[in-house]
Amino acid sequence: MPPRPELLLRLRPSIHICKTCRLSLQQQRLASAAAVSSGHPSPVEPPPSGAALPSNTPSASLRTAYKVKASVLLSRPPLITRDLTPFEKSYFLYQRRLNERLAMPFSRYFYYQKGTPGDVEWKRKIKERLTPARDIGVYNAYAKEGWNDEVLVGAKESEPDAQVDALLKDAEVEGLTGEEGQEVKKQEVEKPMPRITEADRIGDTKSLDRNLQRTLYLVVKEGKEGKWWFPNDVLVGKESLHTAAERIIVQAGGLNMNTWVIGNIPLGHYIYNFGTAMEVQDQSEELRGEKFFFMKGRIMAGQANLADNKLGLTDFQWLAKDEIQKTLTPRDWNGVKNILSER
């Protein structure tokens, strides 16, 4: 313990201190000596008349507490790539046309024998599109206008749907007659599945076969007049967040889902304060709000079923981020918007 300044002043008179500190130390010594000689401690000044006295009521000794809950962000990842922007569409078409200008000329007789049905079909197609490429529109890379390979404003050659139609048309083979007189039948071409599903057209938010290029999250409704929120429940005993998330998925959506809870660390947390309303528990704690810890989960197969749920849920939806913003309250949305995926 370091010695007091007045002792240092006595033991080392040569020490240099400022005049103000020296006067302060002298006043303290005089006051201490007067108190000792009188034999009475210095009187304690009473508090001002307007000052608040410390409260001895039971509410002043209550401990602040929060309910700790685990919540699951159960999601279905995107199933297809996103739509291209107009700039990306034009850029990719330009790159394919540029490749036609830089590539070696197509060796026709290396692939088609002269006079065969394949050679006849090749002549018909090359006469229509002027290029071996099947999805870049009418374009001749070796003509005088070959340098003019940028897409024009309003042209459909850069649209993915137009390119798919061109590939399908090119895959079809018209009825021809071969060298031996046999007829070549028209080949049936399997068309790709559409990017817009039936659930998108009718607006079925309970279906997982919708909004294929976005991440969908499971949101549930708590009670008939309750709010929309993510599946959640209070931790039981020494239950970990990972174990609680697995239990919540089963109790909320049933067993008809193949899910995976990713990791043991939550994505984030959200504190919901009750405001002025406080609930006293056991006369020793006052409940101020709830703390939600969000665990990430994936659904690989199946569908949610709330028929036998144990959390009092009445409805569910699979929604993208922008749809969740319209469903949640502004206060809840501000608490979770930064942990949801844009796509």
Salt bridges, closest charged atoms under 4 A:
GLU6 OE2 - ARG4 NE 3.38
ASP83 OD1 - ARG195 NH2 2.94
GLU88 OE2 - ARG82 NH2 2.87
ASP119 OD1 - ARG108 NE 2.93
ASP119 OD2 - LYS123 NZ 3.75
GLU121 OE2 - ARG124 NH2 2.29
GLU121 OE2 - LYS125 NZ 3.84
GLU128 OE2 - ARG124 NH1 3.43
ASP135 OD2 - ARG96 NE 3.70
ASP149 OD2 - ARG101 NH1 3.14
GLU159 OE1 - LYS89 NZ 3.04
ASP170 OD1 - LYS125 NZ 3.72
ASP170 OD1 - ARG129 NH1 2.31
ASP170 OD2 - ARG134 NH1 4.00
GLU172 OE1 - LYS186 NZ 3.93
GLU174 OE2 - ARG124 NH1 3.59
GLU198 OE1 - ARG201 NH2 3.09
ASP233 OD2 - ARG247 NH1 2.81
GLU239 OE2 - ARG247 NE 2.86
GLU246 OE2 - HIS242 NE2 3.11
GLU285 OE2 - ARG63 NH2 2.84
GLU290 OE2 - LYS69 NZ 3.14
ASP315 OD1 - LYS206 NZ 3.10
ASP322 OD1 - ARG214 NH2 3.57
GLU323 OE2 - ARG210 NH2 2.67
ASP332 OD2 - LYS227 NZ 3.11
GLU342 OE2 - LYS321 NZ 2.70
